[in-house]
Amino acid sequence: MVLEVALFDITPGAEASFAADSTTGRDLLAATPGFRTWRMTQGVESPTRFVLLVEWDSVEAHQAFRDSDRFPQWRALIGPHFATPPHAEHFTDL
């Protein structure tokens, strides 16, 4: 299992729209073989900052999502809210 951690800085005033669109987009991720869980969190001190946590079976499963026709649909939902490009990395448990 790998954990994808993605950091999103959202345009001020778009927080509620981003949250709604990211929840809608969850189904696009969930339709990918190797998807396990999804969690989106919002900053308390920095409410325009969101952290997405996705558990995948493997980095390859995540890459399969990125290579699928679902990825552009997902980005079309959430991308318009980005203040800066997102940053994502993969992590494994110790």
Long-range contacts (C-beta under 8 A, 24 or more apart in sequence): 1-36, 1-55, 1-56, 1-57, 1-58, 1-92, 1-93, 2-55, 2-56, 2-57, 2-58, 2-59, 2-62, 2-90, 2-91, 2-92, 3-53, 3-54, 3-55, 3-56, 3-90, 3-91, 3-92, 3-93, 4-52, 4-53, 4-54, 4-55, 4-56, 4-62, 4-88, 4-89, 4-90, 5-51, 5-52, 5-53, 5-88, 5-89, 5-90, 5-91, 6-51, 6-52, 6-54, 6-86, 6-87, 6-88, 7-49, 7-50, 7-51, 7-86, 7-87, 7-88, 8-49, 8-50, 8-51, 8-52, 8-78, 8-81, 8-82, 8-86, 9-48, 9-49, 9-82, 9-83, 9-84, 9-86, 10-48, 10-49, 10-50, 10-81, 10-82, 10-83, 11-48, 11-81, 11-82, 11-83, 12-48, 12-83, 14-81, 15-42, 15-47, 15-48, 17-81, 18-50, 18-78, 18-81, 19-50, 21-77, 21-78, 21-81, 22-50, 22-52, 22-77, 22-78, 24-77, 25-73, 25-74, 25-77, 25-78, 28-70, 28-71, 28-73, 28-74, 28-77, 29-54, 29-65, 29-70, 29-74, 31-70, 32-61, 32-64, 32-65, 32-68, 32-70, 33-57, 33-61, 33-64, 34-58, 34-60, 34-61, 34-62, 34-64, 35-61, 35-65, 48-83, 52-88, 59-90, 62-90
